[in-house]
Amino acid sequence: QLQLVESGGGLVQPGGSLRLSCAASGFTLGYYAMGWFRQAPGKEREGVSCISSSDDSTYYADSVKGRFTVSRDNAKNTVYLQMNSLRPEDTAVYYCAADQGSPFYNCLASGMYDYWGQGTQVTVSS
């Protein structure tokens, strides 16, 4: 059974940092493109970042460029999202997702992904 489990969310003050983890089970994460998405209350889900399976190419939404970093550890079957300089507008439920076979240039589009985690809450507030 393919499963993705996010962890690492929580409450942090503006300017702080968090590292989210997405652990995969039931499949080899290294063969999949991985995406991070977020959804704030009353808003649509948006793509935050993604990393390819082939050469670890990455994409970032403009709103997080320079602050967030996506990485993967295939030996641990885990993908990470390091979030620095957090802002109140980063508050959302964060999801990871996995895809195999779609064109990577579209990796910030949620429709590309086949498998999703349950999400982890990130709240940025003083």
C-alpha positions in Angstrom: 0.0 0.0 0.0 1.5 3.3 -1.1 1.5 5.9 1.7 3.0 9.3 2.3 3.1 10.7 5.8 4.1 14.3 6.5 5.5 15.5 9.8 7.3 18.6 11.2 4.5 21.1 11.2 3.7 23.3 14.2 3.5 26.9 15.5 6.4 29.2 14.8 6.9 32.9 15.1 7.4 35.1 12.1 11.0 34.9 10.9 11.4 31.4 12.3 12.1 28.1 10.6 10.6 24.6 10.3 11.6 21.5 8.4 8.8 19.3 7.0 9.4 15.7 6.3 7.4 13.4 4.0 8.1 9.7 4.5 7.1 7.2 1.8 6.1 3.6 2.3 5.1 0.9 -0.1 7.1 2.4 -3.0 10.6 3.6 -3.8 10.4 7.4 -3.5 13.5 7.8 -5.7 11.6 6.9 -8.8 8.9 9.6 -8.3 8.8 13.3 -8.7 7.8 14.8 -5.4 5.8 18.0 -4.8 4.9 20.1 -1.8 1.6 21.9 -1.7 -0.3 24.0 0.8 -3.8 25.1 1.4 -4.9 27.9 3.6 -8.5 28.3 4.9 -10.8 29.6 2.2 -8.1 29.3 -0.5 -7.2 26.9 -3.2 -4.4 24.4 -2.9 -1.2 25.9 -4.4 2.1 24.4 -5.4 5.0 25.4 -3.3 7.9 23.3 -4.5 8.8 20.1 -6.3 11.9 18.0 -7.0 12.4 15.6 -9.9 13.2 12.0 -9.8 15.9 12.0 -12.5 18.4 14.8 -11.6 16.9 16.5 -8.5 15.9 19.5 -10.5 13.7 21.8 -8.4 11.0 24.4 -8.9 9.6 26.9 -6.4 6.6 29.2 -6.3 7.6 32.8 -6.5 6.2 33.4 -3.0 8.7 31.0 -1.4 11.8 31.4 -3.6 14.9 32.1 -1.5 13.2 31.0 1.7 12.2 27.4 1.1 14.4 24.5 0.0 13.2 21.1 -1.1 15.5 18.0 -0.9 15.3 14.3 -0.9 17.1 11.4 0.8 16.4 8.3 -1.2 18.1 6.1 1.3 15.6 7.2 3.9 12.7 7.3 1.3 12.0 10.8 2.5 11.6 14.2 1.1 12.1 17.4 3.1 11.0 21.0 2.9 13.2 23.4 4.8 11.2 26.6 5.4 13.1 29.7 6.6 12.1 33.3 7.2 8.5 32.2 7.7 5.7 34.7 7.3 2.1 34.7 8.6 1.0 34.2 5.0 2.8 30.8 5.0 0.2 29.5 7.4 -1.5 26.5 5.8 -1.8 22.8 5.8 1.1 21.4 3.9 0.9 18.3 1.8 3.4 16.2 -0.1 2.6 14.3 -3.2 4.2 11.8 -5.6 4.0 11.3 -9.3 5.7 9.0 -11.8 5.7 9.7 -15.5 4.3 13.2 -15.9 6.3 16.0 -17.6 8.3 17.6 -14.8 7.9 21.2 -16.1 4.3 21.0 -14.8 5.3 19.9 -11.3 3.6 22.7 -9.4 0.2 21.7 -10.7 -1.6 19.5 -8.2 -3.4 17.6 -11.0 -0.1 15.9 -12.0 0.1 13.9 -8.8 -1.2 10.4 -8.1 -0.5 10.0 -4.4 -1.0 12.4 -1.5 -0.2 12.6 2.2 -2.7 13.7 4.9 -1.1 17.0 5.5 0.6 18.8 8.4 -0.4 22.2 9.8 2.0 25.1 9.8 1.0 28.2 11.7 3.1 31.3 11.6 2.1 33.7 14.3 3.4 35.8 17.1 
